[in-house]
Amino acid sequence: MNRQASISHVRLRIGFSINCAVSPVCAYKLGKETNKHYFLECLCHAAQRVTFLASAAQLFGQLRLRYSDTVKLNCFLNGSEALNYEENCVLFSVTQKFILNTGRFAAPAIDV
C-alpha cells in the first residue's frame, strides 16, 4: 500500500485533518467536506467513486444492498467483521486507491 494513502486513510479514520487537505471545504463549495461527503456524495469524485464502489461491492456481494451509508463508511474506514483478514486488506487497498485517485489530500509539508 502507498504510504501517503495509508496516512490519509488513518487521518480520515480518526478525524484528524491537519495537513490532510488543502481546505476542509468541498471544491464545489457545498459546505464542509465530511467523510460521508468525501466517500459517498462529492460530485468532484464521482468518476473515481464508480470504480471504488464497484470494487468494494465485489467484496461484499449481495450484503452491500442492505448496508446503510453509515455502515459502508465505517467499513471503508475501519474494515468489516463480515470480511476475513485478507478481504479487509483488499478493502483497505481499494479505499486507499480511491484516496490517491481523487487527489484530494496534499502531501504533508516536510521541514528540511
C-alpha positions as CSV (number, residue, x, y, z in Angstrom):
1,M,0.0,0.0,0.0
2,N,1.1,3.6,-0.7
3,R,2.4,5.3,2.4
4,Q,0.7,8.7,1.7
5,A,-2.6,6.9,1.1
6,S,-2.2,5.0,4.3
7,I,-1.5,8.2,6.2
8,S,-4.6,9.9,4.7
9,H,-6.7,6.8,5.4
10,V,-5.7,6.8,9.1
11,R,-6.3,10.6,9.3
12,L,-9.8,10.2,7.8
13,R,-10.5,7.3,10.2
14,I,-9.6,9.3,13.3
15,G,-11.0,12.6,12.1
16,F,-7.6,14.3,12.1
17,S,-7.4,16.8,9.3
18,I,-4.4,19.0,9.9
19,N,-2.2,18.9,6.8
20,C,-4.5,16.3,5.4
21,A,-6.3,18.5,2.8
22,V,-5.6,21.9,1.4
23,S,-9.1,23.1,2.6
24,P,-11.9,21.4,4.7
25,V,-14.5,22.8,2.2
26,C,-15.7,20.8,-0.7
27,A,-14.4,22.0,-4.1
28,Y,-18.0,22.7,-5.2
29,K,-18.3,25.0,-2.1
30,L,-21.2,22.9,-0.8
31,G,-20.1,23.1,2.8
32,K,-17.7,21.2,5.0
33,E,-16.3,18.0,3.5
34,T,-17.2,15.2,5.9
35,N,-16.1,11.6,5.4
36,K,-19.5,10.8,4.2
37,H,-19.5,13.6,1.7
38,Y,-16.0,12.7,0.5
39,F,-16.6,8.9,0.1
40,L,-20.2,8.9,-1.0
41,E,-21.5,12.2,-2.2
42,C,-19.0,14.7,-3.6
43,L,-19.5,15.5,-7.2
44,C,-15.8,16.2,-7.6
45,H,-15.0,12.5,-7.1
46,A,-17.9,10.9,-8.9
47,A,-15.8,9.2,-11.6
48,Q,-13.4,7.7,-9.1
49,R,-16.3,6.7,-6.8
50,V,-17.8,4.5,-9.5
51,T,-14.7,2.4,-9.7
52,F,-14.2,2.4,-6.0
53,L,-17.8,1.3,-5.1
54,A,-17.7,-1.4,-7.8
55,S,-14.5,-2.8,-6.4
56,A,-15.8,-2.7,-2.8
57,A,-19.1,-4.3,-3.9
58,Q,-17.3,-7.3,-5.2
59,L,-16.1,-8.0,-1.7
60,F,-19.5,-7.7,-0.1
61,G,-21.7,-9.3,-2.7
62,Q,-25.4,-9.1,-2.0
63,L,-24.8,-7.9,1.6
64,R,-24.0,-4.5,0.3
65,L,-27.6,-3.9,-0.8
66,R,-28.6,-3.8,2.8
67,Y,-25.8,-1.6,4.1
68,S,-26.7,2.0,5.1
69,D,-24.3,4.8,4.2
70,T,-23.1,4.8,7.8
71,V,-22.2,1.1,7.7
72,K,-20.5,1.5,4.3
73,L,-18.5,4.4,5.6
74,N,-17.4,2.5,8.7
75,C,-16.3,-0.4,6.5
76,F,-14.2,1.9,4.3
77,L,-12.5,3.4,7.3
78,N,-12.3,0.5,9.7
79,G,-12.9,-2.7,7.8
80,S,-15.7,-5.1,8.3
81,E,-16.4,-8.1,10.6
82,A,-18.2,-9.7,7.6
83,L,-14.8,-10.0,5.8
84,N,-11.8,-12.0,6.7
85,Y,-8.3,-10.5,7.2
86,E,-7.3,-10.8,3.5
87,E,-10.6,-9.4,2.3
88,N,-10.2,-6.4,4.7
89,C,-6.7,-5.8,3.3
90,V,-8.2,-5.7,-0.2
91,L,-10.9,-3.4,1.0
92,F,-8.3,-1.1,2.5
93,S,-6.3,-1.2,-0.7
94,V,-9.3,-0.3,-2.7
95,T,-10.1,2.5,-0.3
96,Q,-6.6,3.9,-0.4
97,K,-6.6,3.7,-4.2
98,F,-9.7,5.9,-4.2
99,I,-7.9,8.3,-1.8
100,L,-5.0,8.5,-4.2
101,N,-7.1,8.7,-7.4
102,T,-9.2,11.7,-6.1
103,G,-6.0,13.7,-5.5
104,R,-7.9,15.4,-2.6
105,F,-5.2,15.1,0.0
106,A,-2.0,17.1,-0.2
107,A,1.2,15.5,0.9
108,P,2.2,17.0,4.3
109,A,5.0,19.6,4.2
110,I,8.4,18.3,5.2
111,D,10.7,20.6,7.1
112,V,14.3,20.5,5.9
